[in-house]
Amino acid sequence: MGDPLRHLPFALVIFIVLFTAFGDLAIDAGLSVLVTVLAPMLWLGLYLLGTDRAASKE
């Protein structure tokens, strides 16, 4: 059970990015809105993915 949970942050970030991107397209917002919303999410996802890999190497 530990193996699927290891990839949970990465899968969650992908879901949030896709959901936000399609929502942005649905309301026809500009590209700057999409970048402004997604940038912190992508940074957080990469941070979580990096800390998860660092923890598994120890």
C-alpha positions in Angstrom: 0.0 0.0 0.0 2.9 2.3 0.5 3.9 2.3 -3.2 0.7 3.9 -4.6 0.7 6.5 -1.9 4.3 7.5 -2.8 3.0 9.0 -6.1 -0.1 10.7 -4.6 1.4 14.3 -4.5 2.4 14.0 -8.2 -1.0 12.6 -9.3 -2.8 15.3 -7.2 -0.8 18.1 -8.9 -1.5 16.7 -12.3 -5.2 16.6 -11.5 -5.2 20.1 -10.2 -3.3 21.5 -13.2 -5.6 19.8 -15.7 -8.7 20.8 -13.8 -7.5 24.4 -13.6 -6.5 24.5 -17.2 -9.8 23.1 -18.5 -11.7 25.5 -16.2 -9.7 28.4 -17.5 -10.5 27.4 -21.0 -14.2 27.0 -20.1 -14.5 30.5 -18.8 -12.3 31.9 -21.6 -9.9 33.7 -19.2 -6.6 35.0 -20.5 -3.3 33.2 -20.6 -1.9 35.4 -17.9 -4.6 34.2 -15.5 -3.8 30.6 -16.2 0.0 31.2 -15.6 -0.7 33.2 -12.4 -2.9 30.4 -11.0 -0.8 27.4 -12.1 2.7 28.7 -11.2 2.3 28.3 -7.4 0.6 24.9 -7.9 3.5 23.7 -10.1 6.0 25.0 -7.6 4.3 23.3 -4.7 4.0 20.0 -6.7 7.7 20.0 -7.6 8.5 20.8 -3.9 6.4 17.9 -2.7 7.8 15.5 -5.3 11.3 16.5 -4.4 10.8 16.1 -0.7 9.2 12.7 -1.3 12.1 11.5 -3.3 14.6 12.9 -0.8 12.8 11.1 2.1 12.7 7.8 0.2 16.5 8.0 -0.4 17.4 8.3 3.3 
